[in-house]
Amino acid sequence: MLILKKLKNREKLSLKEAAKLYDMDLFTLGETANTIREKKFGKKTYFNINRHINPSNICKDVCKFCAFSAHRKNPNPYTLSIEECVEIAKNAYAKGAKEVHIVSAHNPYVGYEYYMNIVKAIRGELPDIHIKAFTAAEVNFFSGLSGKSYEKVLDDMIEAGVDSMPGGGAEIFDEKIRAKICKDKVGSENWLKIHELWHKRGKKSNATMLFGHIENRAHRIDHILRIRDLQEKTGGFNAFIPLVYQRKNNYLNVKKFLSGVEILKTMAISRILLENIPNIKAYWVTTTLNLSLVAQNYGANDIDGTIEKESINSAAGANSANGLKLDELVHLIKDSGYIPVERDSLYNELKIYK
C-alpha cells in the first residue's frame, strides 16, 4: 500500500492521505504503530504518581460536553481556598506524589491573583514537587480576566512556580465544531499560539484531542496534523493524549458511543502521524483502564498515573473519581505483558518495576 510505503520512507502524509489510514484494518494499523512504539520504548509502559487538584467548578463558559462545571446538571458549585489546595498537595506529596496537576473551571469571581497564588503557595510549601498547571484555555481566560497579554500571563505562571502545562482545552480544532461544543472557549489558533509561546520559554507541555462526539475522522486528522506542525517548529510537546468523550450529564446528547476498534485506530494513527512527539498517552480515565492497557499494543506507551482524585471526567461518567492504587496499577501493567516504569512529569525514568 502506497501510504505504508511512504510511512516506511518517513515521508510526511498529507491530510487526504492521512485520512485514509482509517480505512486500513485495525491489525495492520496496530502493527505499524507498535513497531514505532517498540523502537522508542520496547515493552516499557510509563505512569506517574500524581494528584489532580480542581480549584473551582464555577465557570463563565458553557461547553456542551462538560459535566464538571456548575450548571443545571451539576447544581453544586464550589471554590477551594488557597489553603485547601495547599493541604491537598501536601497530603498527596506525603503519600509519594511527584506531581500536582491543577486545572480549574474559568471562575471570573475569584480574580487573577487567586490562581497564581495557589501555585505560589504550593511551591512555597513543596519546593520539589512538579507543578503542572493551567491549560491554554485557562491562559486565554486569565488574559481576558486581567487584561494581560498571553506573554505576561505565561511569565507570571513561571514566576509563580508552574513547571509545565497540561494539554487540555484543545478539544477539536475545527472552528465549526468548536462553535457547537465550546463556543466561548479559546480558539484553535490561540490555543496553538499559547503553547508555542510556552515552548519558546523553554517549557514543556502536552497536547490533547477530544474525540467521539460530533466530529468526524477528517476533523481528527486535521487536529493531529496541526499538532505535528507545531511540534516540528518548537519540539515542546512531551505527549499527545487522545481523550475519549464521556457522554453522561452534558448537553451534546451523543447517542452512539465509539467502538473499541475506532478508539484503538485513533490511538494507532496518533502514534503513526506523530513520530516527532515522544509519547502517546492512553489516558485510562477516559479510555477505560482495560482499553488503555490494550492500547499499549496500538502505539500508546503511557497510561497517566495514580491521580488519587479525579473530578472532571468522573462527573461525565468516567470510573475515575478515586484514582488508582500504585500496586494495582503496577500489577495491571505487568499482567498485560509490559514493564511498568514510574516516570516524572518530563518522562525521566524514576523506577522500573521488574
BALUMVO-905495 format. One record per residue (C-alpha): x negated, z, y negated. Coordinates in steps of 0.25 Angstrom, whole numbers, plus 5000, padded with zeros to 4 digits. Example, Ala and Ser with C-alpha at 12.3 -4.5 7.8 and 13.67 -1.06 7.14 Angstrom:
BEGIN
+------+------+------+
!   c1 !   c3 !   c2 !
+------+------+------+
! 4951 ! 5031 ! 5018 !
! 4945 ! 5029 ! 5004 !
+------+------+------+
END
This chain:
BEGIN
+------+------+------+
!   c1 !   c3 !   c2 !
+------+------+------+
! 5000 ! 5000 ! 5000 !
! 4994 ! 4996 ! 4986 !
! 4997 ! 5009 ! 4980 !
! 4990 ! 5017 ! 4991 !
! 4978 ! 5007 ! 4989 !
! 4978 ! 5010 ! 4974 !
! 4978 ! 5025 ! 4977 !
! 4967 ! 5024 ! 4986 !
! 4959 ! 5016 ! 4976 !
! 4962 ! 5027 ! 4966 !
! 4969 ! 5017 ! 4957 !
! 4980 ! 5023 ! 4947 !
! 4994 ! 5019 ! 4951 !
! 5004 ! 5014 ! 4940 !
! 5017 ! 5021 ! 4938 !
! 5024 ! 5010 ! 4946 !
! 5014 ! 5011 ! 4958 !
! 5014 ! 5026 ! 4958 !
! 5030 ! 5026 ! 4959 !
! 5028 ! 5018 ! 4972 !
! 5021 ! 5030 ! 4978 !
! 5035 ! 5036 ! 4980 !
! 5039 ! 5024 ! 4989 !
! 5028 ! 5028 ! 4999 !
! 5031 ! 5036 ! 5011 !
! 5028 ! 5051 ! 5010 !
! 5017 ! 5052 ! 5020 !
! 5009 ! 5041 ! 5014 !
! 5010 ! 5047 ! 5001 !
! 5007 ! 5061 ! 5007 !
! 4995 ! 5055 ! 5014 !
! 4989 ! 5049 ! 5001 !
! 4992 ! 5061 ! 4993 !
! 4986 ! 5070 ! 5003 !
! 4973 ! 5062 ! 5004 !
! 4971 ! 5065 ! 4989 !
! 4974 ! 5079 ! 4991 !
! 4965 ! 5082 ! 5002 !
! 4953 ! 5074 ! 4995 !
! 4955 ! 5084 ! 4984 !
! 4959 ! 5097 ! 4991 !
! 4958 ! 5096 ! 5006 !
! 4968 ! 5105 ! 5012 !
! 4968 ! 5115 ! 5001 !
! 4981 ! 5119 ! 4994 !
! 4980 ! 5127 ! 4981 !
! 4988 ! 5138 ! 4975 !
! 4986 ! 5149 ! 4965 !
! 4991 ! 5164 ! 4963 !
! 4999 ! 5163 ! 4951 !
! 5011 ! 5169 ! 4943 !
! 5021 ! 5162 ! 4935 !
! 5026 ! 5168 ! 4922 !
! 5038 ! 5162 ! 4915 !
! 5039 ! 5170 ! 4902 !
! 5053 ! 5165 ! 4898 !
! 5065 ! 5157 ! 4903 !
! 5071 ! 5155 ! 4889 !
! 5069 ! 5140 ! 4885 !
! 5073 ! 5131 ! 4874 !
! 5073 ! 5119 ! 4883 !
! 5083 ! 5115 ! 4893 !
! 5077 ! 5108 ! 4904 !
! 5087 ! 5103 ! 4914 !
! 5079 ! 5106 ! 4926 !
! 5075 ! 5120 ! 4922 !
! 5081 ! 5133 ! 4929 !
! 5072 ! 5143 ! 4923 !
! 5075 ! 5143 ! 4908 !
! 5087 ! 5152 ! 4903 !
! 5099 ! 5143 ! 4902 !
! 5113 ! 5142 ! 4909 !
! 5107 ! 5142 ! 4923 !
! 5097 ! 5153 ! 4920 !
! 5104 ! 5163 ! 4911 !
! 5093 ! 5174 ! 4912 !
! 5083 ! 5172 ! 4900 !
! 5070 ! 5180 ! 4900 !
! 5058 ! 5181 ! 4892 !
! 5046 ! 5189 ! 4897 !
! 5038 ! 5197 ! 4887 !
! 5023 ! 5195 ! 4886 !
! 5021 ! 5208 ! 4893 !
! 5029 ! 5204 ! 4905 !
! 5021 ! 5191 ! 4906 !
! 5008 ! 5198 ! 4906 !
! 5013 ! 5208 ! 4916 !
! 5018 ! 5197 ! 4926 !
! 5004 ! 5191 ! 4924 !
! 4997 ! 5204 ! 4927 !
! 5005 ! 5207 ! 4939 !
! 5002 ! 5193 ! 4945 !
! 4987 ! 5194 ! 4942 !
! 4987 ! 5207 ! 4949 !
! 4993 ! 5200 ! 4961 !
! 4982 ! 5189 ! 4961 !
! 4988 ! 5179 ! 4951 !
! 4977 ! 5170 ! 4945 !
! 4987 ! 5162 ! 4936 !
! 4999 ! 5165 ! 4928 !
! 5008 ! 5152 ! 4926 !
! 5016 ! 5154 ! 4913 !
! 5028 ! 5145 ! 4910 !
! 5040 ! 5148 ! 4901 !
! 5052 ! 5143 ! 4896 !
! 5052 ! 5138 ! 4882 !
! 5057 ! 5150 ! 4875 !
! 5058 ! 5148 ! 4860 !
! 5061 ! 5162 ! 4857 !
! 5048 ! 5170 ! 4860 !
! 5039 ! 5162 ! 4851 !
! 5026 ! 5154 ! 4854 !
! 5017 ! 5167 ! 4854 !
! 5025 ! 5173 ! 4865 !
! 5020 ! 5162 ! 4875 !
! 5005 ! 5163 ! 4870 !
! 5005 ! 5178 ! 4870 !
! 5010 ! 5178 ! 4885 !
! 4997 ! 5171 ! 4888 !
! 4988 ! 5179 ! 4879 !
! 4994 ! 5192 ! 4885 !
! 4992 ! 5187 ! 4900 !
! 4978 ! 5182 ! 4896 !
! 4974 ! 5196 ! 4890 !
! 4978 ! 5203 ! 4902 !
! 4973 ! 5194 ! 4912 !
! 4961 ! 5186 ! 4907 !
! 4958 ! 5180 ! 4921 !
! 4972 ! 5174 ! 4925 !
! 4974 ! 5160 ! 4923 !
! 4986 ! 5157 ! 4913 !
! 4993 ! 5144 ! 4916 !
! 5004 ! 5143 ! 4905 !
! 5013 ! 5135 ! 4897 !
! 5018 ! 5121 ! 4901 !
! 5017 ! 5109 ! 4892 !
! 5032 ! 5111 ! 4889 !
! 5029 ! 5125 ! 4884 !
! 5017 ! 5120 ! 4876 !
! 5027 ! 5110 ! 4869 !
! 5037 ! 5121 ! 4867 !
! 5027 ! 5130 ! 4861 !
! 5023 ! 5119 ! 4852 !
! 5037 ! 5118 ! 4847 !
! 5039 ! 5133 ! 4846 !
! 5027 ! 5136 ! 4838 !
! 5024 ! 5123 ! 4830 !
! 5010 ! 5122 ! 4836 !
! 5004 ! 5109 ! 4842 !
! 5002 ! 5107 ! 4857 !
! 4988 ! 5109 ! 4854 !
! 4989 ! 5122 ! 4847 !
! 4999 ! 5127 ! 4858 !
! 4989 ! 5124 ! 4869 !
! 4977 ! 5130 ! 4861 !
! 4986 ! 5143 ! 4859 !
! 4988 ! 5143 ! 4874 !
! 4974 ! 5142 ! 4877 !
! 4971 ! 5153 ! 4867 !
! 4981 ! 5162 ! 4873 !
! 4975 ! 5160 ! 4887 !
! 4982 ! 5149 ! 4894 !
! 4973 ! 5143 ! 4905 !
! 4981 ! 5131 ! 4910 !
! 4994 ! 5124 ! 4908 !
! 5005 ! 5122 ! 4919 !
! 5011 ! 5109 ! 4921 !
! 5026 ! 5111 ! 4918 !
! 5035 ! 5104 ! 4909 !
! 5031 ! 5090 ! 4913 !
! 5044 ! 5088 ! 4921 !
! 5045 ! 5073 ! 4922 !
! 5038 ! 5065 ! 4910 !
! 5048 ! 5054 ! 4909 !
! 5055 ! 5057 ! 4896 !
! 5069 ! 5052 ! 4900 !
! 5069 ! 5062 ! 4912 !
! 5064 ! 5073 ! 4903 !
! 5075 ! 5071 ! 4893 !
! 5085 ! 5074 ! 4904 !
! 5078 ! 5086 ! 4911 !
! 5069 ! 5093 ! 4900 !
! 5073 ! 5086 ! 4886 !
! 5067 ! 5096 ! 4877 !
! 5054 ! 5099 ! 4885 !
! 5041 ! 5093 ! 4881 !
! 5040 ! 5078 ! 4883 !
! 5031 ! 5072 ! 4893 !
! 5021 ! 5066 ! 4883 !
! 5019 ! 5080 ! 4876 !
! 5018 ! 5087 ! 4890 !
! 5006 ! 5078 ! 4893 !
! 5001 ! 5079 ! 4879 !
! 5001 ! 5095 ! 4880 !
! 4993 ! 5094 ! 4894 !
! 4983 ! 5084 ! 4888 !
! 4981 ! 5094 ! 4876 !
! 4979 ! 5105 ! 4886 !
! 4969 ! 5097 ! 4895 !
! 4961 ! 5094 ! 4882 !
! 4959 ! 5109 ! 4880 !
! 4952 ! 5109 ! 4894 !
! 4964 ! 5116 ! 4900 !
! 4971 ! 5112 ! 4913 !
! 4986 ! 5110 ! 4916 !
! 4995 ! 5106 ! 4927 !
! 5006 ! 5095 ! 4927 !
! 5020 ! 5095 ! 4933 !
! 5031 ! 5085 ! 4937 !
! 5045 ! 5090 ! 4939 !
! 5052 ! 5080 ! 4949 !
! 5064 ! 5079 ! 4958 !
! 5075 ! 5080 ! 4947 !
! 5079 ! 5067 ! 4939 !
! 5066 ! 5060 ! 4938 !
! 5063 ! 5048 ! 4947 !
! 5050 ! 5045 ! 4955 !
! 5045 ! 5036 ! 4943 !
! 5046 ! 5047 ! 4934 !
! 5037 ! 5056 ! 4943 !
! 5027 ! 5045 ! 4944 !
! 5027 ! 5043 ! 4929 !
! 5025 ! 5058 ! 4927 !
! 5013 ! 5059 ! 4937 !
! 5006 ! 5047 ! 4931 !
! 5007 ! 5053 ! 4917 !
! 5001 ! 5066 ! 4922 !
! 4990 ! 5057 ! 4929 !
! 4987 ! 5050 ! 4916 !
! 4985 ! 5063 ! 4908 !
! 4976 ! 5069 ! 4919 !
! 4967 ! 5057 ! 4918 !
! 4966 ! 5060 ! 4903 !
! 4964 ! 5075 ! 4904 !
! 4961 ! 5079 ! 4918 !
! 4968 ! 5092 ! 4914 !
! 4979 ! 5094 ! 4925 !
! 4976 ! 5103 ! 4937 !
! 4988 ! 5100 ! 4945 !
! 5001 ! 5091 ! 4946 !
! 5013 ! 5098 ! 4950 !
! 5026 ! 5090 ! 4955 !
! 5037 ! 5100 ! 4952 !
! 5050 ! 5098 ! 4961 !
! 5062 ! 5100 ! 4952 !
! 5070 ! 5113 ! 4956 !
! 5085 ! 5110 ! 4955 !
! 5093 ! 5123 ! 4954 !
! 5098 ! 5129 ! 4941 !
! 5096 ! 5118 ! 4932 !
! 5103 ! 5106 ! 4925 !
! 5097 ! 5094 ! 4931 !
! 5107 ! 5095 ! 4943 !
! 5098 ! 5086 ! 4952 !
! 5105 ! 5085 ! 4965 !
! 5095 ! 5078 ! 4974 !
! 5082 ! 5086 ! 4977 !
! 5069 ! 5079 ! 4980 !
! 5066 ! 5078 ! 4995 !
! 5053 ! 5083 ! 5000 !
! 5048 ! 5069 ! 5002 !
! 5050 ! 5066 ! 4987 !
! 5043 ! 5079 ! 4983 !
! 5031 ! 5076 ! 4992 !
! 5030 ! 5062 ! 4988 !
! 5029 ! 5066 ! 4974 !
! 5018 ! 5076 ! 4977 !
! 5010 ! 5066 ! 4984 !
! 5012 ! 5056 ! 4973 !
! 5007 ! 5066 ! 4963 !
! 4994 ! 5068 ! 4971 !
! 4992 ! 5053 ! 4973 !
! 4994 ! 5050 ! 4958 !
! 4987 ! 5062 ! 4952 !
! 4974 ! 5061 ! 4958 !
! 4968 ! 5065 ! 4945 !
! 4975 ! 5079 ! 4945 !
! 4969 ! 5088 ! 4955 !
! 4980 ! 5096 ! 4961 !
! 4995 ! 5093 ! 4965 !
! 5003 ! 5105 ! 4966 !
! 5015 ! 5106 ! 4975 !
! 5021 ! 5118 ! 4967 !
! 5028 ! 5126 ! 4978 !
! 5038 ! 5132 ! 4968 !
! 5045 ! 5118 ! 4966 !
! 5041 ! 5110 ! 4979 !
! 5044 ! 5122 ! 4988 !
! 5034 ! 5129 ! 4996 !
! 5035 ! 5121 ! 5009 !
! 5035 ! 5107 ! 5002 !
! 5023 ! 5111 ! 4993 !
! 5015 ! 5114 ! 5006 !
! 5019 ! 5101 ! 5011 !
! 5015 ! 5094 ! 4998 !
! 5001 ! 5098 ! 5001 !
! 5001 ! 5087 ! 5011 !
! 5006 ! 5077 ! 5000 !
! 4995 ! 5079 ! 4989 !
! 4998 ! 5093 ! 4984 !
! 4987 ! 5103 ! 4984 !
! 4993 ! 5115 ! 4977 !
! 5006 ! 5123 ! 4978 !
! 5004 ! 5132 ! 4966 !
! 5004 ! 5147 ! 4968 !
! 5010 ! 5160 ! 4971 !
! 5017 ! 5160 ! 4958 !
! 5023 ! 5174 ! 4960 !
! 5035 ! 5172 ! 4952 !
! 5042 ! 5158 ! 4948 !
! 5054 ! 5157 ! 4939 !
! 5055 ! 5143 ! 4934 !
! 5057 ! 5135 ! 4947 !
! 5064 ! 5146 ! 4955 !
! 5075 ! 5146 ! 4944 !
! 5078 ! 5132 ! 4949 !
! 5078 ! 5135 ! 4964 !
! 5063 ! 5135 ! 4968 !
! 5060 ! 5146 ! 4978 !
! 5048 ! 5152 ! 4970 !
! 5053 ! 5164 ! 4962 !
! 5043 ! 5174 ! 4968 !
! 5031 ! 5165 ! 4971 !
! 5023 ! 5165 ! 4984 !
! 5014 ! 5176 ! 4990 !
! 5000 ! 5172 ! 4991 !
! 4999 ! 5174 ! 5006 !
! 5011 ! 5166 ! 5008 !
! 5006 ! 5154 ! 5000 !
! 4993 ! 5154 ! 5007 !
! 4999 ! 5154 ! 5021 !
! 5009 ! 5143 ! 5018 !
! 4997 ! 5134 ! 5013 !
! 4989 ! 5137 ! 5026 !
! 5001 ! 5135 ! 5035 !
! 5003 ! 5121 ! 5028 !
! 4989 ! 5117 ! 5032 !
! 4982 ! 5119 ! 5019 !
! 4971 ! 5128 ! 5013 !
! 4977 ! 5138 ! 5003 !
! 4968 ! 5139 ! 4991 !
! 4970 ! 5148 ! 4979 !
! 4967 ! 5142 ! 4966 !
! 4966 ! 5146 ! 4952 !
! 4974 ! 5139 ! 4941 !
! 4964 ! 5128 ! 4939 !
! 4962 ! 5125 ! 4954 !
! 4949 ! 5133 ! 4956 !
! 4950 ! 5138 ! 4971 !
! 4950 ! 5153 ! 4972 !
! 4953 ! 5156 ! 4987 !
! 4954 ! 5147 ! 4999 !
! 4963 ! 5153 ! 5010 !
! 4957 ! 5148 ! 5023 !
+------+------+------+
END
